[in-house]
Amino acid sequence: MHAVPEPFVAYLRVYEPLSSFDSPLREQLAAAVERGAVDQFDAGLREQDVWLRSQLAAPPRLLPGETADGAVQGVGDVLVIDPAEVPSAPAATVGPGPLVCPLDLRGRAAAALVGFLGEAEIPLRSEALSVPVEKARVRASAVVSELAGGAVHVLSSTWTVPLPWFVLVDPVERCVFTEPGRRRVCWRVAMADARRRVARAHAIGRKSIGEEGPTRILRETGRWLERFHPHSAVELDYGGLVQLMTTADLDADTSAEDVHAIVDAMEADDAEEVATRYEALRDFWSEFAARERHN
């Protein structure tokens, strides 16, 4: 398993105050924190490892975090940060700590499986599953329905970062780590600041280009953020995508600045600035997105 590369996945995560969770989940999460949180640098590899082990088990598990008969094994892994690690505007409150992000692998895998079953060709579905397609659909749909009262704490995107996600962050707060074996690019932001930026960008986008495309993503992202505690933190993490990026790529990456400039230009009806900034974004990210087509 160690020879398998980290998934080429970027993440948008929410960390909620541990005290904001209801019992018995709060106690289960506290126990997971006590056992030891996952290192943020290793989160993608940890998710991959848990999933691979679920498929290599005898018999294979349909979803990670389950026993062979589909019973839930517990809350699983968590990420933890301190409120002091989250830049915020003076009016935004973050905490109290610890701030906890459950990886929610079972629910996320179920949602992905429902999408896969709806889109994949029949031969691929049959080959990829260890159980009949309809049985997999029923079980995965049941797990997704369990999420109706809450929300998964992690959204993910393969091969590229959805450009509307950059709206949430402050461009100047980017954290870049380039040590061998521990390369990472991320932003952290107070929930109040993220919601405010999304609401503004959505209002401007709806007026400028209508409700589809990026505006729809902003609307859905805003609704997702509203499901969490207002004193939470949000993290945008390039995850495994940094494996595809050279130091020169990281130095040239102005994605957050460009997206914020596009929102300002749309508000000012400056079509030329919008086009210039979008072209820069397209040129930067198209190389990485193209690798999905060739993979």
Protein Blocks (a to p, Z undefined) as FASTA:
>chain_A
ZZpccdddddddddddfklpccfklmmmmmmmmnopcdfklmmmmmmmmmmmmmmpccdd
fbghiafkopafbjbjaddddfklpccdfklcedjddddddeklmmmmmmmmmmmmmmmc
fklmmmmpcbdfklmmmmmmmmmmmmmmmccfbdcdehiacfklmmmpcfklpccdfbeh
iaccdddddfklmmmmmmmmmmmmmmmnojehjllmmmmmmmmmmmpcfkbccdddekjm
lmmpcfklmmmpcklmmmmmmmmmmmnopaklmmmmmmmmmmmmmmmmmmmmmZZ
